Amino acid sequence: QVQLAESGGGLVQAGGSLRLSCAASGRTFNIYRMGWFRQAPGKEREFVISISWSGVSTYYTDSVKGRFTISRDIPKNTVYLQMNSLKPEDTGVYYCAADQNSGGPWNYWGQGTHVTVSS
């Protein structure tokens, strides 16, 4: 089992920045990739960004390209999501996810952290 704990959410004005963290614990030795999803009020959860644990591959949804970056700290088993130039449409609950299926379905999810971007 892998446990994921997100932190760093909050309220920010449009154009501002936030950094989210996701600390993984438990059986983390064979994590293949980690990523972030978000769910806006009244909408389905959507993929935002991911990174392979090797750091070689990253994937973004188009709406965050050039604004969001993802990085990982292997010794700390932590993934970071740096969000710049935030927009009101970035508002939602951000969930960290981990995959031990080598690119298959995401196995583990965090509880989520709220991000609110005011206009």
N, C-alpha and C positions, 0 to 999 in steps of 0.2 A: 504494500500500500504506500501511496505517496500522499502527503498532506500539503496543501498549498494555502498560503496566507498572504492576502493582498493588503497593501497599505498605500497611503498617499493621496487618496481622493479628497475632494473638497469643492469649495465654491471659488470660481475665478471669473474675472471679466473677460469678455471676448478680446482676443488678441494676446491673452496671457498664456502662461505655461504652468504645467504640472508634471511631476514625475511620480509614476506609480512603481511600486516594488512588489515582487512576488517571491516569497521565500518558500522553497521546497524542502520538505523533510521526509524522513522515512526511507523507503527503499528507492533512493534516487539514482542508483548506480547505472541503470540502463535507460534513463530518459533519452528519447530520440530527439524531441523538439519541445519547445514551449511557446505559448502564444497568448494573445489577448483577444477576447471577444467583448462585445458590448450589447446592451439591450436598452434601447430608448423607450420611454413611456409609451405603451400601447403598440409596440412593435416587437418583432421577433428578434431573438439574439442573432447577431451577425459577427462574422469574422472581421478582425481589425488587422492583426499583424502577427507574425510568428518568426521564430529563429530556430535553426537546428542547433542542437547542443554543441556540435563542433564549431558553430559560428560561421560555417561556410555559406549557408543559405538563409535568406530572409525573404518573406513574402508580405505584401501590403495590399490592403484594399485601396482602390484608386482614390477614394476620398481623403485619405490621410497621407498620401505620398508627398514628400517634401516638407511635411509638418511633424510627423511622428517618427521616432526611431526606437529600435529595440536593441538591447544589449544584454549580455549575461555575464555573471561573475561566478565562474565554476567553483572556486574554493568555498564561496558562500552559498552555493546552490540557489542563486537569486537571479531573477530576470527583471530588467527595468524597462519601463515604457516612458520615454521622454516625449511629452506632448507640447508642441509649440504652436503659436498662432491659432489658439483654440477658437472654435466657433460655437454658437449656440446649438447647432445640430450635432455637436460632439457630446452633448449631455446624455447621460445614461448611467447604468450600472456596468462597471467594467469587471470582467471575470478573467482570471488567469486560468490557463489550462495546460496540462502536460500530456504527452503522448509517449507511451512505451510500446506502441504497435508499429514502429518503423514507418510512420506515414499513414497509418490507418486511422480508425476513429480515436478521438481524444479520450483518454482513459479517466483523467482526474480533473476536477474543477475546484476552484476556490469559492468562497462564499460571496465574493463580489465587493467592490468598493464604489461608492457613488461619486460621480463627477457631474458638477453642474456649472454650465457656462452661461453667464448672464450677458444680455445684449446691452 
